[in-house]
């Protein structure tokens, strides 16, 4: 997969994640002030999962090629905790700690699957 394709995948995934954050914000479940602190970790985790899912999907295709529709479907499913591909979201938690008198939010994998929402 070329760097250009990875950038497009990254941007699409960020777009989908932002849409989900926006949808959750309407329900009052997101603390907007926390978003700058977790965005990088979430993006990194989502891109890692997306890359893995893309590699798996490519290995099942003739000549290891995916078309645009396949990639869009992967991006949508990777950001959906109810899908098999998006199950990784249910495996992570956000924890708050203090480091040098600053509030820090980070992702952890405590084990098991949590219920989203």
RODO-2510 file (C-alpha; in nm, 4 decimals, decimal comma):
residues 117
     n   res          X          Y          Z
     1     x     0,0000     0,0000     0,0000
     2     x     0,1471     0,3339    -0,1003
     3     x     0,1956     0,6301     0,1320
     4     x    -0,0716     0,8208    -0,0612
     5     x    -0,3245     0,5427    -0,0044
     6     x    -0,2366     0,5295     0,3656
     7     x    -0,2928     0,9060     0,3933
     8     x    -0,6335     0,8715     0,2292
     9     x    -0,7225     0,5837     0,4624
    10     x    -0,6059     0,7867     0,7598
    11     x    -0,8143     1,0886     0,6599
    12     x    -1,1222     0,8768     0,5955
    13     x    -1,0870     0,7031     0,9305
    14     x    -1,0420     1,0329     1,1126
    15     x    -1,3523     1,1619     0,9334
    16     x    -1,5553     0,8584     1,0439
    17     x    -1,4244     0,8883     1,4007
    18     x    -1,5129     1,2567     1,4111
    19     x    -1,8625     1,1774     1,2869
    20     x    -1,9035     0,9249     1,5668
    21     x    -1,7720     1,1718     1,8237
    22     x    -2,0161     1,4313     1,6912
    23     x    -2,3038     1,1826     1,7146
    24     x    -2,2067     1,0960     2,0730
    25     x    -2,1768     1,4652     2,1609
    26     x    -2,5413     1,5099     2,0687
    27     x    -2,6266     1,2444     2,3250
    28     x    -2,4167     1,4259     2,5859
    29     x    -2,1728     1,1395     2,6393
    30     x    -1,8507     1,3110     2,5308
    31     x    -1,6503     1,5548     2,7387
    32     x    -1,5365     1,7934     2,4664
    33     x    -1,2466     1,9184     2,6740
    34     x    -1,0986     1,5661     2,6714
    35     x    -1,0864     1,5262     2,2934
    36     x    -0,7496     1,6982     2,2369
    37     x    -0,5933     1,4665     2,4939
    38     x    -0,7168     1,1401     2,3453
    39     x    -0,7250     1,2163     1,9727
    40     x    -0,3678     1,1091     1,8956
    41     x    -0,3900     0,7804     2,0866
    42     x    -0,7247     0,6937     1,9305
    43     x    -0,6031     0,7817     1,5805
    44     x    -0,2896     0,5748     1,6277
    45     x    -0,4874     0,2750     1,7538
    46     x    -0,7443     0,3031     1,4749
    47     x    -0,4801     0,3280     1,2027
    48     x    -0,2967     0,0267     1,3459
    49     x    -0,6197    -0,1745     1,3395
    50     x    -0,7107    -0,0442     0,9941
    51     x    -0,3710    -0,1397     0,8559
    52     x    -0,4037    -0,4903     0,9985
    53     x    -0,7573    -0,5304     0,8618
    54     x    -0,6483    -0,4002     0,5216
    55     x    -0,3581    -0,6431     0,5064
    56     x    -0,5897    -0,9319     0,5980
    57     x    -0,8467    -0,8291     0,3381
    58     x    -0,5782    -0,7877     0,0723
    59     x    -0,4465    -1,1369     0,1360
    60     x    -0,7902    -1,2759     0,0478
    61     x    -0,8129    -1,0896    -0,2845
    62     x    -0,6694    -1,1881    -0,6206
    63     x    -0,3382    -1,0097    -0,6741
    64     x    -0,3676    -0,8648    -0,3206
    65     x    -0,5661    -0,5648    -0,4463
    66     x    -0,8621    -0,3934    -0,2854
    67     x    -1,0879    -0,1541    -0,4658
    68     x    -1,2141     0,1725    -0,3187
    69     x    -1,5466     0,0254    -0,2066
    70     x    -1,3696    -0,2496    -0,0104
    71     x    -1,1555     0,0101     0,1650
    72     x    -1,4548     0,2287     0,2534
    73     x    -1,6352    -0,0745     0,3974
    74     x    -1,3264    -0,1561     0,6060
    75     x    -1,3013     0,2002     0,7338
    76     x    -1,6665     0,2046     0,8333
    77     x    -1,6466    -0,1329     1,0049
    78     x    -1,3191    -0,0583     1,1860
    79     x    -1,4892     0,2361     1,3590
    80     x    -1,8039     0,0415     1,4499
    81     x    -1,7673    -0,1342     1,7873
    82     x    -2,0597    -0,3643     1,7027
    83     x    -1,8756    -0,5144     1,4031
    84     x    -1,6166    -0,7901     1,4233
    85     x    -1,3549    -0,5622     1,2688
    86     x    -1,4378    -0,2817     1,5123
    87     x    -1,4308    -0,5025     1,8203
    88     x    -1,0921    -0,3506     1,9153
    89     x    -1,2770    -0,0384     2,0334
    90     x    -1,4493    -0,2419     2,3041
    91     x    -1,1120    -0,3681     2,4289
    92     x    -0,9722    -0,0262     2,5210
    93     x    -1,0472     0,2132     2,8042
    94     x    -0,9459     0,5715     2,8654
    95     x    -0,7813     0,6369     3,2000
    96     x    -0,6971     0,9657     3,3636
    97     x    -0,3779     1,0235     3,5585
    98     x    -0,1522     1,3076     3,6644
    99     x     0,1994     1,3521     3,5308
   100     x     0,4090     1,6428     3,6574
   101     x     0,0963     1,8189     3,7840
   102     x    -0,0765     1,7854     3,4456
   103     x    -0,3882     1,5873     3,3698
   104     x    -0,3114     1,3059     3,1251
   105     x    -0,5556     1,0787     2,9435
   106     x    -0,4305     0,7558     2,7897
   107     x    -0,5606     0,4350     2,6370
   108     x    -0,5196     0,0993     2,8062
   109     x    -0,6301    -0,2546     2,7292
   110     x    -0,7617    -0,3907     3,0589
   111     x    -0,8663    -0,7213     2,9037
   112     x    -1,2061    -0,8427     2,7973
   113     x    -1,4765    -0,6636     2,6033
   114     x    -1,6713    -0,3670     2,7359
   115     x    -2,0141    -0,2454     2,6339
   116     x    -1,9971     0,0809     2,4374
   117     x    -2,2387     0,3642     2,4940
***
